Amino acid sequence: MGLSRQEVNLRRLLAKCELMCKSRKEDDRIEKYVETLEDMLQEVKKLTESSESINNYYKRIKDIKIVLGISTDKYKDEQNLESLRNDLLGLRHRNVDKPSLTGSGDFDKVIEYHESMQSKITEDMLSLTRTLKEQSETANKIIKQDTEVVSKSTELTEKNFGKLTTESAKLAEHSKRAWKCWMWILLAIVVVIFINMVLFMKLMKKRY
């Protein structure tokens, strides 16, 4: 079955209002257009049996009103209240597996679905917590090993420094003793040379 003239006009005016909202073009007539859209939607509802199309038109009009900051509804019937409730509950048809609300008993399915989603989220969080805990323990082990290596290296450095200090002191003492020994030897040589010079001078005086 083709579209009625009223529905065609509704679609055209919807497209025009949506284009005006996207372009942010100021037009004093747009609020009047919104009222006309609501009137036309009531006429189309009387001519069509497709609740899906009506819901789609209603949602598009509602989106336009949100952009314009219009919070009042000219018509408030059961269909609009049902659509508003679906928007608030976030249960509109999307490209995911969600139970449809076809009766009051289907709320159990909705609750079961959300409980399963909550359970899955909880499992994911627990899995993430376990992973973070394992990574933290591994990091702590690595840090502990590195700390032990640094501690051992520090102890070895201190021991080597102590040995180096002791050897340096021994070397300094040995050098001091050697210098004293050479000093006495040089002093003895000087004394011997002095005595020889004195004897030599006495001998030279006796001859002349």
C-alpha positions in Angstrom: 0.0 0.0 0.0 1.4 3.4 -1.0 1.9 6.4 1.2 -1.0 8.8 1.7 -0.8 12.4 0.7 -0.7 13.5 4.4 2.2 11.1 5.1 4.1 12.4 2.1 3.6 16.0 3.3 4.7 15.0 6.8 7.9 13.4 5.5 8.7 16.5 3.4 8.2 18.9 6.3 10.2 16.7 8.6 13.1 16.6 6.2 12.9 20.4 5.9 12.9 21.0 9.7 15.8 18.5 10.2 17.8 20.3 7.6 17.1 23.7 9.2 18.2 22.3 12.6 21.4 20.8 11.1 22.3 24.1 9.3 21.6 26.1 12.5 19.8 28.6 10.3 17.6 30.9 12.4 14.0 31.0 11.2 11.0 32.2 13.2 8.7 29.9 11.3 10.4 26.7 12.5 8.4 26.6 15.8 5.2 26.9 13.8 6.4 24.1 11.5 6.8 21.9 14.6 3.2 22.5 15.6 2.2 21.7 12.1 4.2 18.5 12.2 2.4 17.4 15.4 -1.0 18.1 13.7 0.0 16.2 10.6 1.2 13.3 12.7 -2.2 13.0 14.3 -3.8 12.9 10.9 -1.4 10.3 9.6 -2.0 8.1 12.7 -5.7 7.9 11.6 -4.7 6.7 8.1 -1.9 4.2 8.8 -1.7 1.0 10.8 2.1 1.0 10.9 3.0 1.7 14.5 6.7 1.5 13.6 6.3 4.4 11.2 4.3 6.4 13.7 7.0 5.8 16.4 9.7 6.9 13.9 7.9 10.1 13.0 7.3 10.9 16.7 10.9 10.3 17.5 12.1 12.6 14.7 9.7 15.3 15.8 10.9 14.9 19.4 14.6 15.2 18.3 13.7 18.4 16.5 12.0 19.8 19.6 15.0 18.9 21.7 17.4 20.8 19.4 15.0 23.8 19.5 14.6 23.6 23.3 10.8 22.9 23.1 9.6 20.9 26.0 5.8 21.0 25.6 3.7 18.4 23.7 0.6 19.5 21.9 -0.8 16.0 21.9 -0.3 13.5 24.7 -1.8 10.1 23.9 -0.9 6.5 24.9 1.4 6.1 21.9 3.5 9.1 22.8 3.7 8.0 26.4 4.8 4.5 25.3 7.4 5.9 23.0 8.7 8.2 25.8 8.9 5.3 28.2 10.8 3.2 25.7 13.3 6.1 25.3 13.8 6.4 29.0 14.3 2.7 29.5 16.7 2.5 26.5 14.7 -0.4 25.0 14.3 0.8 21.5 15.1 -1.7 18.7 18.9 -1.6 18.0 21.4 -3.9 16.3 21.9 -6.0 19.4 20.0 -8.9 21.0 17.4 -7.3 23.3 14.0 -8.6 24.3 11.0 -6.7 22.9 8.2 -5.4 25.1 5.1 -7.0 23.7 3.3 -7.5 26.9 3.5 -7.1 30.7 5.1 -10.6 31.0 8.0 -9.5 28.9 9.4 -7.3 31.7 10.7 -10.5 33.2 12.8 -11.0 30.1 14.0 -7.5 30.3 15.0 -7.9 33.9 16.7 -11.2 33.1 18.6 -9.6 30.2 19.9 -6.8 32.3 20.8 -9.2 35.1 22.8 -11.3 32.6 24.5 -8.1 31.3 25.3 -7.0 34.9 26.7 -10.5 35.6 28.9 -10.4 32.5 30.2 -6.9 33.4 30.9 -8.2 36.9 32.8 -11.2 35.5 34.8 -8.9 33.2 35.7 -6.6 36.1 36.8 -9.6 38.3 38.9 -10.9 35.4 40.5 -7.5 35.0 41.1 -7.3 38.7 42.8 -10.7 38.7 45.0 -9.7 35.7 46.0 -6.5 37.4 46.8 -8.4 40.6 49.0 -10.9 38.8 50.8 -8.1 37.0 51.3 -6.3 40.3 52.7 -9.4 41.9 55.1 -9.9 39.0 56.2 -6.3 39.1 56.8 -6.6 42.9 58.9 -9.7 42.4 61.0 -8.0 39.7 61.5 -4.9 41.9 62.5 -7.2 44.9 65.0 -9.0 42.8 66.5 -5.7 41.5 66.7 -4.4 45.0 68.6 -7.5 46.2 71.0 -7.2 43.2 71.6 -3.5 44.0 72.1 -4.3 47.7 74.6 -7.0 47.0 76.4 -4.7 44.6 76.6 -2.0 47.2 78.0 -4.5 49.8 80.6 -5.7 47.3 81.6 -2.1 46.5 81.9 -1.2 50.2 84.2 -4.3 50.7 86.4 -3.4 47.7 86.6 0.2 48.9 87.7 -1.0 52.4 90.4 -3.3 50.9 91.6 -0.5 48.6 91.9 1.9 51.6 93.9 -0.7 53.6 96.2 -1.4 50.6 96.7 2.3 50.0 97.7 2.8 53.7 100.2 -0.1 53.5 101.7 1.3 50.3 102.0 4.7 51.9 103.7 3.2 54.9 106.1 1.2 52.8 107.0 4.2 50.7 107.6 6.2 53.9 110.0 3.5 55.2 111.8 3.3 51.9 112.3 7.0 51.8 113.8 7.0 55.3 116.2 4.2 54.3 117.4 6.1 51.2 117.8 9.3 53.3 120.1 7.5 55.8 122.1 6.0 52.9 122.6 9.4 51.3 123.5 10.9 54.6 126.2 8.2 55.2 127.6 8.8 51.7 127.8 12.6 52.4 129.6 12.0 55.7 132.1 9.6 54.0 132.8 12.1 51.3 133.3 14.9 53.8 135.8 12.8 55.9 137.7 11.9 52.7 137.8 15.5 51.7 139.2 16.5 55.1 141.9 13.8 55.0 142.8 14.7 51.5 143.3 18.4 52.4 145.6 17.4 55.4 147.7 15.2 53.2 148.1 18.0 50.7 149.2 20.5 53.4 152.0 18.1 54.6 153.5 17.8 51.2 153.6 21.5 50.5 
